[in-house]
């Protein structure tokens, strides 16, 4: 397998010092990485679908703009509940890109534990995998949007085909206000 992320270029001290925040690690990559495969998911048919770094960057920017259009701002908490997926990763980077704080909950936790995490963290929004995970949030007053691993992030009414990988809004984000001293993630253990 090809090593797309040479240690000395991506994770070395000099590279990290140029990054103001975690999402910069995605966006400040060398141009020659743009069309290289970055994230993959395996469909029910067993076939892998890959996204290039450029595709991931585009999706992260779109989700960040959408979050901003909903009023999510620097320092706000956004919950994530679901299995590992490309969409989960994109949502996490988008949250970080606007300076909001990701609050993941364990998909194996019981409903009362998950609701406690999102209530205690004062989440303004929760992105949740439909079905069993979404059922855990019954009674939660925080706005929720479905996060679906096999078909993208579904947002009924946000755009024509209800997918966040379409153009959702032209609003820009102020990613420049994010810096390395900002809180990135709250993990409850």
N, C-alpha and C positions, 0 to 999 in steps of 0.2 A: 504494500500500500504506500502511496506517495505521502510524504510528510509535507503538508501544505503550510505548516506553521513552524518554521525553523526556530528553535529555542532562542538563538542569539538575536533574531530579528523581532520576535514578538514578545517574548517573556523576559528578555534581558533588562537590566536596570535602566539603560539609556532609553529604551523604547517606552517603558512604563513611566519614566519621568516626564515625557512629553504629553502624557494623557492627563486631562483634568478630571475625568470621571470614567467609570467602567464602560459606558457606551462608546467612549472614544476609542477603546480597544477594537471595536467593530468598525468604526468609521475612519480611523486613521491608519488603515492598512495600506500596504503598497499597491499601486494601481495594477500591477501584474497579478494580483490575487483576485481581482474583480470577477473574473469568469471561472474561477476554480470552485469546485464543489465545496460547500461548507456544511450544510445540514441535510440529513436524509431521514426518510420515514419509509417503513415497509407497509404496503397495503395488505388487505386481507388476502389478495392473490399471491402474496409473497414477493412481489416485485418492488424494488426500491425506487423511490422518487427522490431526486436530489434538487436542492436549491443552491445556486451559486451565491457567493458573498454579495454580489450586486443585488440579486433578488432579495436576499435577507435584509440588506440595508434599505431597500425600497419599502419592503413590508413593515420594517420597524418604524421608518419615518411616517408611513401612513397611519399606523396604529397610534403613534405618538400624537399626530395631528388630531386623530379622532378623540383620544383621551383628553387633549386640550380643549377640543370643542365641547366636551361634556362638562368642562369646568374643573378638571383635575389639574392641580397646580403643584409647584415645587413644595415638597414636604408632605403632601397628602399621601395617605396610605391606600394602596390598592391590593385587595386580596386575590390570590390565585389558588384554585382548587381543581386538581385534575391529575391524570397520569402524565408522565413525561411525553412530550410531543414537540414538534416543530412550532406549533402555535403557542405553546407554553413558553418556549424560549423567546420567540418573537415578542410576545406580550411582556415578558420580563425585561428585555432590552428596551422596549418602548417606554415602559414605566420609568426605568432608570434614565432614559434619554431626556425626559422632561423634568427630572429631579424629584419625581415622586418616589415613594418607598414601597417596594414589593413586600407583601406579607403572604408567604406561602403557607398553606395548611397541608398536613399529611392526608393523602387520599385514603389511608388505612384507618384514620382516626374516626371515632364514633361521632354522630351528629352534635352532641353537646360540646365536645372538645373543639370541633371545627367552629361552631357558632361562638364559643368563648373567645377563640383566637381573633376572629374578625371583629367582634364587639370590643374586646379589650384594646385592640390596636386602633380602634376608631376608623375603620376602613370607610372610605367614601364610595367605593365601588368594589364589586367582586366579579372576577371572570371565573366561570365555573364550567366544568365538563357536564354536559346534560346527562340526565338519567340518575343513577344512584348517587353521584356526588351532588348534583343539584338538589336532590331530595333531602340531603342532610341539612340544607339551609332553610327548610320550611320554617317560617316565622321570623326569619332575619329581615330586618327593616331596611338594610343596605341595598341599594340598587344592584341588580345582577344582570350579567350578559353571558350567554352560553359560549363556552370555549370547547370546540369539537376537534379532536385530534385528527380525524381522517378527512375532514372536509373544510378545514379552516375555522376561523373564528366567526361564528354566526351572530349577526346582529340584526334581528328583524327590524325593518324600517330604517336602518342606517343608510343602506344603499340598495340599489335595484335588485341585485341577486343575493342580498343579505350576507355578503362576505367581506371581510376586512381587507382582502387583497385587491379589492377594487378601489377606485379613488373615492374616499369618503368625504373629504373636506379640503378646501384650499387653505384653511387656517394654518399659520406657521406656529412652530413651537419656539420657545426661547431656551434652547439647549445650552446657550452660552452662560446661563446663570447657574449651571450645575458645576460643582467643583469637588475636588477629592476629599474634602472634609465633610461633605454631606452624608447623612445616613442613607444607605442603599437598601438594606433588607432587614426585616425583623423576623427572626426565626424562633418560634416557640418550641421548646424541647421539654 
